[in-house]
Amino acid sequence: MFDDLSREKLAFLPTPLHRLKNLGNSIGLDELWIKRDDQTGLSFGGNKVRKLEYVLGDARKNKADTLVTVGGVQSNHCRQTAAACAVAGLRCILLLGGEEPAHYTGNLLLDRMLGAEIKFYPNDGLMTLNTRLNEVIETLKDFGLNPYAVPAGAEMPVGTIPYAIAMEELLTQTKKEQFMPGKIIVPTGTGGTLAGIIIGAHMLDLDIDIIGVSVLSDAETTKSRVQNLISRIIDEYPEVGAFKPKIHVDDSFIGDGYGILSDGVKTTLDMFAKMDGIILDPVYTGKAGLALIRMALNGDIPSDTPTVFWHTGGQPALYAYPELGDV
Ligand SMILES: Cc1ncc(COP(=O)(O)O)c(C=O)c1O
């Protein structure tokens, strides 16, 4: 699948797939599995390491000397981009939406350790940051550099295709374990991970209910971003073949907003950790985990449906939530 794409190896693959026996038993799922993309390896791992392999491949093809990307102050994507640049020997510039804190913690601390140049901007949304990204790219070109723009979350075809390829990896593992997933639950921000998984399932001819749990935008907005990525990939890569995707986005777990903790998320972090030793993150997988638990307890996932929870990483952000340590 997509064998002609340029790739720079960064991730430790395949990531493990294993059972969550205790959590599964407690929420009435006979076969609950977890796909450990928190273990992609590079600088605490996460889903962006897969994406960055192909982003870097493309940047190299374009002879880029600098990667510029954007995100929130605690962006996992920015931390993984900084790490990828460190490995590749490229300059990394991060445009972060939010105030510079007095003390660097979590992902921000790691960004600095990884050698990224960090600039702070008012926190007025990812779209505005993406516009700033274009402005910075133009300025760098004026200075004779050859910068490569990576939009928030690597929401671009080469940042999406790696998750189609990851479906091939998952299928090899599920065949070995002798089951076929009926449902996949994955946290969704910009939508690239979900779009890639949907494309992979289509190319492998799999009939799986793939549920993107939105942590950022309402379902309609997220679906149109996912559809847009899928359409671009169908246009640019004929091997995908035209298809009308079923895009399932659940926006009922956003709570009070992006990155805002709720009691439900705190309980979810506790349940995964105490039952199966799995550390989730407070922004993405905590909300997707809450969705999984509620759906199972409400009977929206039949007990005999093999279900894969896709862990996308993000744990360094835990250290930027001191309130999690309140006793
Ligand atoms: C830990 C984690 N999970 C999920 C996502 C969402 O991925 P996507 O933007 O591809 O929807 C992100 C994005 O930053 C993330 O950091």
The ligand as a MOL file (V3000), in Angstrom:
LIG
                    3D

  0  0  0     0  0            999 V3000
M  V30 BEGIN CTAB
M  V30 COUNTS 16 16 0 0 0
M  V30 BEGIN ATOM
M  V30 1 C -2.6810 12.0740 21.6750 0
M  V30 2 C -3.4420 12.4740 20.4620 0
M  V30 3 N -4.4740 11.7190 20.0790 0
M  V30 4 C -5.2190 12.0230 19.0010 0
M  V30 5 C -4.9410 13.1470 18.2510 0
M  V30 6 C -5.8230 13.4770 17.1020 0
M  V30 7 O -5.2950 13.1250 15.8760 0
M  V30 8 P -5.8490 13.7880 14.5680 0
M  V30 9 O -5.4540 15.2440 14.6160 0
M  V30 10 O -5.1930 13.0470 13.4840 0
M  V30 11 O -7.3330 13.6640 14.5630 0
M  V30 12 C -3.8600 13.9650 18.6000 0
M  V30 13 C -3.5690 15.1720 17.8170 0
M  V30 14 O -2.7930 16.0120 18.1630 0
M  V30 15 C -3.0900 13.6120 19.7400 0
M  V30 16 O -2.0480 14.3660 20.1260 0
M  V30 END ATOM
M  V30 BEGIN BOND
M  V30 1 1 1 2
M  V30 2 1 2 3
M  V30 3 2 2 15
M  V30 4 2 3 4
M  V30 5 1 4 5
M  V30 6 1 5 6
M  V30 7 2 5 12
M  V30 8 1 6 7
M  V30 9 1 7 8
M  V30 10 2 8 9
M  V30 11 1 8 10
M  V30 12 1 8 11
M  V30 13 1 12 13
M  V30 14 1 12 15
M  V30 15 2 13 14
M  V30 16 1 15 16
M  V30 END BOND
M  V30 END CTAB
M  END
